[in-house]
Amino acid sequence: MMEASLFAQYVAIALAVLASAIHVLNRQLPGPMRRLRVACAVPLLRAGRPAWSVRLGRWIAPTRVAAGKAACGGCDGCGPGDTATRQP
């Protein structure tokens, strides 16, 4: 019984570390993470794939970038009309 609870603790810690690492990578390296998500999603979205595969691929795929926002690779933190190089 003790081994099962220890295993459950290790699984919970591993999931928390994984979620934290993904969050940090998304915040610090948005461009490479976007390319990685696209590379993972494209094979799942091919024609003839099962429905669960398509749903998983759509969940993994990044959202579309708004027109004009693709230049910075983005966090989408700029307001309308603002640019990343503008100084206050």
Protein Blocks (a to p, Z undefined) as FASTA:
>chain_A
ZZmmmmmmmmmmmmmmmmmmmmmmmmmmmmlmmmmmmmmmmmmmpghiafklmmmmmmmp
ccdddehilmnopaolacehiafklcZZ
